[in-house]
Amino acid sequence: ARPHGQTASESSVVTASAIISGLAKLSLSSLTLTFPDRDPDGVPLIPAAGGPLTVVAKARATPGSPVTLTVEALDDLRSGTDVIPASALSWTTTGSGFVDGTVRRGAARTVASWPNSGVQTGTQTYRLQNSWTYATGTYTLTLTYTLTAP
């Protein structure tokens, strides 16, 4: 029996742990860029119809490891056997960490980078260098975006 007024107690310790891994999620406002035909004398750089591409990058990364967004063209713009170099495509940007650039065939080009985890939003306005030397046709190429959060 316990003396009157004394309380019995016992304590236990619970350890909580959370595993947070690197994670990257990328959202683009459009998956198609269209460049309408224009007179090269009047429009030396054709802007993509539909306006800028909005980019939302969400990433969790190891502290001190930058988060990077790149774009790469595996080939040039092609219409049958006719070719316009991928480097005829360039972009300007808005948004923290975003940088202007030019597409390169077979080379990932940096679109943006950030020093830490977080959510970043910016825009890319693509332009196609216009030229009288292009053969007529419908040219296509695929751009691959990669968001890396080490």
C-alpha angles and dihedrals in degrees: 000000000000121000112254113273098023120118125212117223141171129183134206131190123228120195117211121198133177125199112214113185132189110277133178130189124179129192126185123191092223137017094202131066117192124190112197119217113266137174106267091216092059102030113034091170116039112209117219112263113248095039131253125356110241113219124197114187121186118184144164113201142171109272110264093023112106122230110232134195117197137176126207136183113210091199143008125269105282137192106178104302094340117102138198111189115250086233088072085078117080135162143208122208147204126199138069112298095009119126135196117246154149128254115246126195110243095001127098110230122202114248096173144343136192132192096227148025118284147093118297129185128192144142135244120203109199123207131188118215105238122219141174088222096069116109115232117264145091109286125200139182135167122237118203118205119201125190112196124194109175 
